[in-house]
Amino acid sequence: MPDDLKTRLKIAKSKFKNKNPSDEDNKKSSFGKAFQLSTELVSAVLVATIIGFILDNWFDTKPWLIIIFFFIGVAAGIMNVIRSAKKMQKD
């Protein structure tokens, strides 16, 4: 009986060690995925708008560069969201 227990413990330990840590990443909650996508979109728009604001102050062209970079940020954010969604779907 003790040999059987030792064998079962060895099997359990080997299964535990072989568990792939990336499996945990694949089991993200829906809320986490949605938060990641929304953060990517908002951050791209925010960064581009700030760059436009800085360049507008530098070149004294208010509000044109803010508007242009806002739309560039929206496009970049949408592209990031699409890319991340495809990657999530593939995984």
C-alpha positions in Angstrom: 0.0 0.0 0.0 2.7 2.6 0.8 4.3 1.9 -2.6 1.0 2.7 -4.3 0.8 6.0 -2.4 4.4 6.9 -3.4 3.6 6.2 -7.0 0.5 8.3 -7.0 2.4 11.2 -5.3 5.1 11.0 -8.0 2.5 11.1 -10.7 0.7 14.1 -9.1 3.9 16.0 -8.6 5.0 15.5 -12.2 1.6 16.7 -13.5 1.8 19.7 -11.3 5.4 20.6 -12.5 4.4 20.0 -16.2 1.4 22.4 -15.9 1.9 25.1 -18.5 1.9 28.6 -16.8 0.6 30.1 -20.0 -2.7 28.3 -19.5 -3.5 30.8 -16.8 -3.1 33.7 -19.3 -5.5 32.0 -21.7 -8.2 31.9 -19.1 -8.7 35.6 -18.7 -12.1 36.8 -17.7 -14.3 38.6 -20.2 -14.1 41.7 -18.0 -10.3 41.6 -18.2 -10.3 41.2 -22.0 -12.8 44.1 -22.4 -10.8 46.3 -20.1 -7.6 45.6 -22.0 -9.2 46.4 -25.4 -10.8 49.6 -24.1 -7.6 50.7 -22.4 -5.7 50.2 -25.7 -8.2 52.4 -27.6 -8.3 55.2 -25.0 -4.5 55.3 -24.5 -3.9 55.6 -28.3 -6.3 58.5 -28.6 -5.0 60.2 -25.5 -1.3 59.9 -26.5 -1.9 61.1 -30.0 -4.0 64.1 -28.8 -1.3 65.1 -26.3 1.3 64.9 -29.1 -1.0 67.1 -31.2 -1.4 69.6 -28.4 2.3 69.8 -27.8 3.0 70.3 -31.5 0.2 72.9 -31.8 1.9 74.9 -29.0 5.3 74.5 -30.6 4.2 75.6 -34.1 1.4 77.9 -33.0 -1.2 76.2 -35.2 -4.0 75.7 -32.8 -6.4 73.6 -33.1 -5.3 71.9 -36.4 -2.7 69.5 -35.2 -4.8 68.5 -32.2 -7.7 67.6 -34.5 -5.4 65.8 -37.0 -3.6 63.8 -34.3 -6.9 63.0 -32.6 -8.1 61.2 -35.7 -4.7 59.5 -36.1 -5.0 58.3 -32.5 -8.5 56.9 -33.2 -7.3 55.0 -36.2 -4.3 53.7 -34.4 -6.5 52.7 -31.4 -8.9 50.8 -33.6 -6.1 49.0 -35.4 -4.7 48.0 -32.0 -8.0 46.7 -30.8 -8.6 44.7 -34.0 -5.1 43.2 -33.8 -5.6 42.3 -30.1 -9.0 40.8 -30.8 -7.6 38.7 -33.5 -4.9 37.5 -31.3 -7.4 36.7 -28.5 -9.6 34.8 -31.0 -6.6 32.8 -32.2 -5.6 31.8 -28.7 
